Amino acid sequence: MIPLELQTHPDRGSVSFVVRVQPRASKNEVSGVMDGALKIRLQAPAVREPSERGPVRISGGTFERPKSAVRLLSGERGRSKRVEIFGVSTQEIEALALHEV
């Protein structure tokens, strides 16, 4: 298994990483690591939900941070997206990825 690729930004107090979105899942959840990205399963079909909302909502809720603490950096229309979360440590993200596998 390829480990989750995390980039820390100590000057901004944030961590950025890639999420891989799977639409039309049975439930909203983080389901582990896939090719170095955090895999997030969403119930909504890709067409109906704007691609930014689902991962941002899931990531913010998962790390108990407000939506304003999660920022989409790239990948607005694709399944792979780079997100930045403020006020979270790399250990929290790694623990979540390992716990959900």
N, C-alpha and C positions, 0 to 999 in steps of 0.2 A: 504494500500500500504506500502511495506517495503521501508524505506528510503535508499538512496544511501550510501554505506559503503566506506568512504574515509579514507586513512591513510596519515597524513602529515609527511614530513621528513624535518624539519626546517634546519638541518645541511647541507642538499643537496639542499634546496630550491625547493622541488618538492612535488607532491601529487601522490599517487598511488591508483588505484581502479580497479574493474573488469568491463570489457565490455562483453556484450553478443552480438554476431554477428549473423545476419539473412541474409544469402545469397539469391540471386535471388529476391530482392525487386524491387519495381517499380522505386525507386530512392535512391540515397545515402543520408542518413539523420540520425540524432540522434532522436530516437523516445520515449524517456522517461526512466523510471526505471523499471527493471524486476527482482524480487527476489534479490534486493540489488545491482544489476549491471546496468550500463548504457547501454541501448539497442541501437545498431547501425545497421541500415539496409544498405546493400550493393547490388548494382545491379549485380555484378559479381557472377557467380556460385562459390561455394566453391572449386570445383576441378580446375578451371582455374586460379584463382588468388591465389598466395601464401598467406596463412592465416595471415601473419604478415603485409603485405602491406596495405590492405584495412583499418583496424582499425587505424593503425598508420597514414595513409594519412588523414582519416576523422578526427581523434582527433587533429592532427596538424593543419589542416585547420580550424576546428571549433574554436579552441582557438587562432588562428592567431599566431602560433609558428612554427618555422622551423621543418622539419622532424627530425633533429638531437636532438630536445628537447623532443621527444617522444621515449620511450624505452619499448620494450616488455619484461616483466619479466617472464611470464609463459603462457602456453596454446597455443603454436605455432600451433598445429594441431587441437585443439578443437574449439568449438564455444565460450566458455568462456575463456577470456584471462585477465591477470593482466597486466596493463600498468602503466608506470610512466611518468608524464609530468613535465618538469622543467619550472620554471618561471610562474606558474599558481597558483591561490589561490583556496581554497576549496569553497569560495563564488562564484567564476566564474563557477565552475563545477556544483554546486548545482543550480545556476540560469539557466544554460543551461538545466539541467535535468527537472526542473520545467516548463520552458518555452516551451519545446518540447512535453510535455505530451498531 
